[in-house]
Amino acid sequence: MKSVSTKLLATICASMLLTACATTRSPLTPQQVTTLLTTMPAETTNDRDATAKQFLRGGEAAIVDLFHKVVPTGDGDDTAVRTALNGIAKYASRPGAEKQRKTFENAALTALPTLASDEAKAFTIRQLEVAGGDASVTVLADLLRDAALAQPSITVLQIIATPKAKASIHSALGNTDSAKINAALIKALGELRNDTSNQKITKYAASNNRDLRYAALYALANIADPSSETVLESAVRSSKGYNQIEAKSLLALYQRRRAE
């Protein structure tokens, strides 16, 4: 009963604050931020959106400050902060809210290089899966050689999927010695069916690294440029056991893509 009463009191206080904030666009005070965070995680989507709206009224600076409250696992409980930021990202990305989406995106990009831990940076990047646009591409492209941040950055760029985003993934391929990162870049280019990358990907199809080789064959199959047919057929002939089963499956994928 006590926990229910505490939650109810927090909700009432937050509601009063939301009403007060609705009439002003002044920066949020630390006490207002603390009160808003008591509503997180929100019990309903409407509650989540109401809190997100007030953080957005606080402007870019309020959201940057919120990103700075994200801490590495084990250093404290930042559940409310993380759920608030994710809620803001989703609310700001609704149809017809481009100005708010840009506010959130700019806040994330401003906070990103100043965050102390890779975990906080990776969390910030992942919010751009929802709210990222072309403005994020240059910043994320610079992280495509970073062991800790390349994968979340690739994921966001793949979701953004503009010509600029695709070009950044293409350009990054081969600029690192990390087989793991190169395999992720190849996979993304394949899923994007970025045919301008076909030739660049082909040289990895004979790699001694299994993950690189599979990623390249998958990408070539999914892009389905006619020049890849001989490469995929060769992979079937030269492989054995499970590797041959995979190669045959990828050749079949190529044939399906060609038939589309």
N, C-alpha and C positions, 0 to 999 in steps of 0.2 A: 504493500500500500504506500509505503514511504517513497519508493522509487517512482511509482505512478504519480504521486503528488508532486515530486520534484520535477518530473518531466512536464507535468501540466503547468506548473508555475513557470518553468523556463519558456514554454510555448506562449503563455500569456504575456510574459515580459518581452519576448521577441516580437510578438504581434503588435504590442504597443510601440516598439521601436520601429517596426516596419511602417506603421501608420505615420509616425513622426518623420521618418526618412523620406516618405513619399512626397513630402512637400518641399524638399530641399535637395540640392545637388552638391552640398558641401562635403569635403572629405570625411571619411568615417573616423571616429575617434577609436582609440584602443578598446574602450569599454563597449562601444557599439559593435566592434568586430567580435569581441568575446561573447556578447549576447547573441549575435547572429550565429555563431558557431555552436551555441547550445542547442540549436534546432537540427543539427547534423549528427548522424544521418537522418534525413527527413523521412517521415512516415508515409508521405504521399508525394506524387509528382508535383502537385500544386504547391505543396509546402516547399519542396526543393526549388521550384521556379521562383517563388516569392523571395526566398533568401538570395538566390542568384541575382534577381533583379536589383536588390539593395546593394549588393557588392558592386554591380555594374554602375549603379548611381554614384558610387564612391570613385569611379574613374579608374584609369589604368594603374595609378599608383596603389590603390587599395588592393588590386589583384596581384601586383608585383610583391607587395608586402605579404600577401597570403602565401605565395609560392615560397617565400623565405621561411615560412613556418613548417615546411615539409622537412622531416628529419629521417635519417637512416633507421632501418629496422633495429629495434633494441635500444634506441636513444630516447624513446618517449612515445606516447600515444598521440599520433597525429591523424587518427581516423577522421575526425570531424573536418580537419583542414583538407584532407585528400578528397573526401566526398563532396565538400563544398566546391572545390576547384573543378571537379569533374561535372558537378551540377551546373556550374557557371558555363563551362564549355558547351554542354548540351543545350542549355537555355539560349546562349548567345548564337548558336548555330541553327536555330529554328528558321524556317522560311520567312523572308522579309525583315531579317534583323542583321543585315550585313554590317552596319555600323558597329553594333555590339560585338559581332564576331571579330571584326578587325581590332576592337579594343582589347578583347581577350587575347587574340593572337599576338598583338604588339606587346602586351604585358608578359606573356610567356617568353617571347623572344628577348625582351629586355632583361628578364630575371635569369634566363638560362645560363649565360656565361658567369654570372655572379654567385651562383649556388655553390655550396661548399662540397657536396658529395655527388658522386656519379649516380647514386640511387635517386637523389632529388632531381638531378638533371634528366635521368631517364623517365621519371614520372612526368616531368614537365613536357618532355617531347611527346609522350604518349597522349597528352591532352590535345595535341595538335592533330591526332588522328580524327578528332571530332571537329576541331575549329581551325585547322590549318588551311592555308591557301598559298598562292604563289609568293607572297611575302616571306614565307618560311623557307623557301627552297635554298636560297644562298646560305643561310645560317646552317641548315641541316647538311648541305653538301660539304661544308667544311668539317663535318664530324664523321664522314664516311670512311675514315682511316682509324678512327678511335675504337679500340677493342671493346670498351664498355658501352659506347653510344651509337655505334654504326648500325646495329640491328634495329633499334627503335626508330632511328632516323630513316633507314631504308623503308620501313613499314609505312611511315608517314608520307614519304615521297611517292611511294607506290599508290597510296590512297589519293593523294592530291592529283597525280596522273596527268598534269598539264604537260605540254611540250617541254617547258623549262624543267619540270621535275624529272621527266624521262631522260632528258639530255644530261642532267646532273648524275643520274645513276650510270648512264652509259659512259660518261667521262671518268667516273671513279673506278670503273672496272680495270684492274691491272695496275692501279696506282698504289697498291699495298701488297706486302708479301704474305698477308694473312689469307690462307686458303679458306678459312671460315667466312671471312668478310666477302671475298671474291665469289664464293659459292652463293652467298645470300644476294649479292648484286645480280648474278646471272639468273637466279631463280626469279627475282623481281622483274627483270627485263623480259624473261619468258612469260610470266603471268601477264605482263602488260602487252605482250605480243609486239614488242618494239623491233620491227623488222630492220631498222637501220643498225641494230646491234648484231645482226646475224653473223657477219663475218668475224667480228671481234670475239663472239662466243665460240665459234667453231674451233678455234685453236685449243680450247680447253676440253674438247670432246675426247682427246687422246691423253688426257692428264693421268699421271700415275696416282694422283690423289682421288680416291673413290668418290668422295663427296663432290669435288669439283667436276669430275667426269660425269656423274649422274646429273648434276645441276645443268651442265651444258647440254647433255642429250635431251633432258626434259625441256629446256628452253627452246632448243632447235625444233623439237617436235611440236611444241605449242605455237611457236611463231609460224612454222610450216612453210618456210620458203622452199621452193622446189630444189634449190641447191643442197638442201640438208638431207634429201632422201638417200643419197649414196652414203653419207656419213652414218645415218641411222642403220642402214642395211649392213654396213661394215661392222658396226657395233654388235649386231646380232651374230654375225659370222665369227667374230673374234672372241666372243665371250662364252662362258660355260656356266652350268648350274644356275644358281639364283640370279647371277648377273645377266645371263642370257634371257631368263624370264622377264627381267626388268626391261632389257633392251627390246624384246618383242612387244612388250606392252607400250613402250614409247613409240615404236614404229607404228603400232596401231593407232595411237593418239595422233601422230602426224597424218595418217591417212584419213582419220575423222575430220581433222581440221581442214585438210585439202578438199574434202567433200562438202564442207559448209558453204 
